[in-house]
Amino acid sequence: MKVVTLETKDQKIKKQDRDDFLEIIDTFRERFVNGEVNEFVISCLDEEGEAEIYIASQDLVGAVGMFELGKEALLSQYR
């Protein structure tokens, strides 16, 4: 007996988006492990629209600048 699962178009798009995001994350992680990245900022939105900004910086001045970059990245999506 063969079992066939039916996916809607929305489910396929969400799965493809998830796979694309995971590829980006895996590539970034590899660059971090290899020492190519020393500081970073990650900004994201959850399903409810709440913003989160993660920063890894060597000093306060860099952290503030990176925070502003992360904030600008989020805000530019709405313009």
Sequence and secondary structure as in RCSB ss.txt:
>XXXX:A:sequence
MKVVTLETKDQKIKKQDRDDFLEIIDTFRERFVNGEVNEFVISCLDEEGEAEIYIASQDLVGAVGMFELGKEALL
SQYR
>XXXX:A:secstr
        HHHHHHHHHHHHHHHHHHHHHHHHHTTS S EEEEEE TT  EEEEEE SSHHHHHHHHHHHHHHHH
HTT 
